[in-house]
């Protein structure tokens, strides 16, 4: 019987992305699809990035309307979609609502897409 060295991963770290270890269940697929659908809109993707880039990791809604060429109600709708998808949290403070990115949600999305092995050159060529 031969001895093999097994890789050791830091606590909590896994060797493979969830889709590589096992197929997604119906509930997980539904939750993740909702997150990806929320991020599929360019305004929402930019909003998420803008919120995450604010010092302290949170932004007042009053700071989120200026960079976009859409109305305030449209921004509110996009923020609602991000919130319902579990990507951002919010809290009313007086007149204003503050938003922050939920790190666990982003970690879940990035962990799902993490490629654990190198992709063959043919797969990168697009042919």
C-alpha positions as CSV (number, residue, x, y, z in Angstrom):
1,X,0.0,0.0,0.0
2,X,1.5,3.3,-1.1
3,X,1.4,6.5,1.0
4,X,0.3,9.6,-0.7
5,X,0.5,13.2,0.6
6,X,-3.0,14.7,0.9
7,X,-3.4,18.4,0.4
8,X,-4.1,20.4,3.6
9,X,-6.4,23.3,3.4
10,X,-6.8,26.1,5.9
11,X,-9.9,25.8,8.2
12,X,-13.1,26.4,6.3
13,X,-11.4,26.3,2.9
14,X,-12.5,23.7,0.5
15,X,-10.6,22.1,-2.4
16,X,-13.1,22.6,-5.1
17,X,-15.9,24.9,-6.1
18,X,-19.4,23.6,-5.1
19,X,-20.4,22.9,-8.8
20,X,-17.3,20.7,-9.2
21,X,-17.9,18.7,-6.0
22,X,-21.6,18.0,-6.6
23,X,-24.5,19.2,-8.7
24,X,-26.5,22.1,-7.3
25,X,-29.7,21.3,-5.6
26,X,-33.0,23.0,-6.7
27,X,-33.1,25.4,-3.7
28,X,-29.4,26.5,-4.1
29,X,-29.8,26.9,-7.8
30,X,-32.9,29.1,-7.3
31,X,-31.2,31.3,-4.8
32,X,-28.0,31.7,-6.8
33,X,-29.9,32.3,-10.0
34,X,-31.8,35.2,-8.3
35,X,-28.4,36.7,-7.3
36,X,-26.9,36.3,-10.7
37,X,-30.1,37.7,-12.3
38,X,-29.9,40.7,-10.0
39,X,-26.3,41.3,-11.2
40,X,-27.1,40.8,-14.8
41,X,-28.3,44.4,-15.1
42,X,-25.5,47.0,-15.7
43,X,-27.0,49.6,-13.4
44,X,-27.3,47.1,-10.6
45,X,-23.8,45.8,-11.1
46,X,-22.5,49.3,-11.0
47,X,-24.6,50.1,-7.9
48,X,-23.1,47.1,-6.1
49,X,-19.6,48.2,-7.1
50,X,-20.3,51.7,-6.0
51,X,-21.6,50.7,-2.6
52,X,-18.7,48.4,-2.0
53,X,-16.2,51.1,-2.9
54,X,-17.4,53.6,-0.3
55,X,-15.2,54.2,2.7
56,X,-16.5,52.1,5.5
57,X,-18.3,49.8,3.1
58,X,-21.7,51.6,3.2
59,X,-23.3,54.3,1.2
60,X,-26.2,56.7,1.6
61,X,-28.8,56.4,-1.0
62,X,-28.3,60.2,-1.5
63,X,-24.8,59.3,-2.9
64,X,-26.0,56.7,-5.3
65,X,-28.2,58.7,-7.7
66,X,-25.7,61.1,-9.1
67,X,-23.5,58.7,-11.1
68,X,-26.4,57.3,-13.1
69,X,-28.6,58.7,-15.9
70,X,-31.7,57.2,-14.5
71,X,-34.3,58.6,-12.2
72,X,-34.3,58.2,-8.4
73,X,-37.3,55.9,-8.5
74,X,-35.3,53.6,-10.9
75,X,-32.3,53.6,-8.6
76,X,-34.7,52.7,-5.7
77,X,-36.1,49.8,-7.8
78,X,-32.6,48.5,-8.6
79,X,-31.6,48.7,-4.9
80,X,-34.7,46.8,-3.9
81,X,-33.8,44.0,-6.4
82,X,-30.2,43.8,-5.0
83,X,-31.7,43.8,-1.4
84,X,-34.2,41.1,-2.3
85,X,-31.5,39.0,-3.9
86,X,-29.5,39.1,-0.7
87,X,-26.6,41.0,-2.1
88,X,-27.0,44.2,-0.1
89,X,-28.4,45.1,3.3
90,X,-30.0,48.4,4.2
91,X,-31.0,50.5,7.2
92,X,-33.0,53.7,7.5
93,X,-31.3,56.4,9.5
94,X,-33.5,59.5,9.8
95,X,-34.4,60.6,6.3
96,X,-31.8,58.5,4.5
97,X,-31.3,54.8,3.8
98,X,-27.8,53.4,3.9
99,X,-26.7,50.3,2.0
100,X,-23.8,47.9,2.3
101,X,-22.7,44.8,0.4
102,X,-23.2,41.5,2.2
103,X,-19.8,39.8,2.1
104,X,-21.2,36.3,2.6
105,X,-23.3,36.6,-0.6
106,X,-20.3,37.7,-2.7
107,X,-18.2,34.9,-1.2
108,X,-20.9,32.4,-2.1
109,X,-21.0,33.6,-5.7
110,X,-17.3,33.7,-6.1
111,X,-16.8,30.3,-4.4
112,X,-19.3,28.8,-6.9
113,X,-17.4,30.1,-9.9
114,X,-13.9,29.4,-8.6
115,X,-12.1,27.2,-11.1
116,X,-10.1,24.6,-9.0
117,X,-8.1,23.3,-11.9
118,X,-6.4,24.9,-14.9
119,X,-8.6,25.1,-18.0
120,X,-7.2,23.4,-21.1
121,X,-5.8,25.7,-23.7
122,X,-8.5,24.5,-26.2
123,X,-11.2,25.7,-23.9
124,X,-9.7,29.2,-23.7
125,X,-9.4,29.6,-27.5
126,X,-13.2,29.9,-28.1
127,X,-13.1,27.2,-30.8
